[in-house]
Amino acid sequence: MNKKYTKTVTFIYSKSLNKSMETESIIVKALGGTPWAKIMDHFIVFREFDHTRYHVAETTGVARLTVDKIWSKMMKMEFIVSTRNIGNAEYFKFNMRNPTVKAIIKMTNEIIKIETYKELETPQEPKPIPIRGYR
């Protein structure tokens, strides 16, 4: 695989993630749009994957310096753990063995349920369906 192709695929992947993160998730709305909430939301949504600091900063839209400050707090609280090193890049993952992380995920699931039921209960006007060739 050549370098140009790899860079293009990475660029497209990161741009698609940025677009998906542009709309606030239910968790970010519930916890506020703070950098901490955005980073926690990222790790909750993508908890099965490992990430670099740069990748988290890029996909959440949080400044790299702010990510570094939050990162050290998350490491002290053992919310994230190092999984592997590739070259100079260190990858981290949500620590699913931490009881606090488990409680946060349970809380997140409950918030999602509540907000989903609220969405379903509010009546929404049906959208007209355009029919081509009909006047």
N, C-alpha and C positions, 0 to 999 in steps of 0.2 A: 504494500500500500504506500503510495507516494505521499510526501509531506503536504503538497497542495490539496489533495483530496481529503486528508485527515483534518487539515485546518478548516476546510469548507464544511465538512460534516459537523465538526465541533461548533463552528459558528452558527450553523442552522439549528443545531440542538439547543445551544444556549439562548438563541433568539426565541425559539418556540417556548422555552421555559420562562423567559422573561414575559412573553405575552400571556402565558397562563397565570403568572403571578401578578399581572397588572390589576386584575379584579381582586378585590379583597375577599379572602376566605371568611367563612363563618367565625373561625377562631380569631382571626385578626380583628374582625368587627367586634367580637365579644370582649376581647382583652385590650382593645385599643390598637392604634396603628404604630405602636412603639417598635423600635428596632428589635428589642427583646422578643416581642410577640411575633414579629415576622420571622425571626430566626427559629424560634420554637415551632412555629407553624411549619416551616420548611422541614425541620427534622421530624416532626410528627407525620407529615404527609409522605416524606421519602425515607421513613425509618428503616427500610430494608436495605438501603444503599449507603455507601460511604462517600464522604465528600471532603474536598479540601476547603480551606478558609476562603480562597479566592473564588471557588465555585459558589459557595454560600453567599458571599458578598455580591457576586454578579447576579445570581438568580433572585435574591430578595430585594435588591436595590438599596441595600444598606452599605454605607461607606466602609471601606476596608479597615480603617482605624477603629471605627465603632465595633465592627465584627471582632477585631482583635481583643478589645476590652471585654466584650460579652463572652468571647471564647474562653478567656482565662477564668471568668466566673463559672462558666459551665463546666470547665475541667475540674475546678475546686469542688463543685457540688456533685461531681461524677455523673453529670447528665450525658456527657459524650466521652467516648473512649477512642484511643488511637487503634486503627485496625491494621494499617500497613504503610510502608514507605515505598514510593516509586521515584527514584532519583532524589531530588531535594523536596519533593512534595510529600506531605504527610496527610493521610486520609483518616477521617474520623466518622464514627457512627453513633447513633443514639444508643445509650446504654440501657438495654432492655432488662438487665438484671437489677437495676436500681429500683427500689420500691417507690420512690418519689416519681420517677419517670412512668412507672406503671399506673400510678394514681393520676398523673397528668393525662395520660392517654385515655383512661376511663372517664375523666372529667370532660375531655374533648369529645368523646363519643356521645356523652349525655347532652352536651351543648348542641352537637350536630343534630341529634334526635329532636330536641326541643325546637330548634330553629326550623327544621324540616317540617314538623307538624304545624308550626305557625304559618309557614309558606303554603301548606296545603289547605289550611282553614280559611285563609283570606280569599274571598271570591275574586276571580280574575275575569275580565271581559274576554270573550273569545275573539281571536284575531281573524279578520277576513282572509279567506283563501283566494288568491288571485287565480282566475281561470282564463287561460289564453284563448283567444279567438271568440270570446263571448262578450257581447256589448252590455 
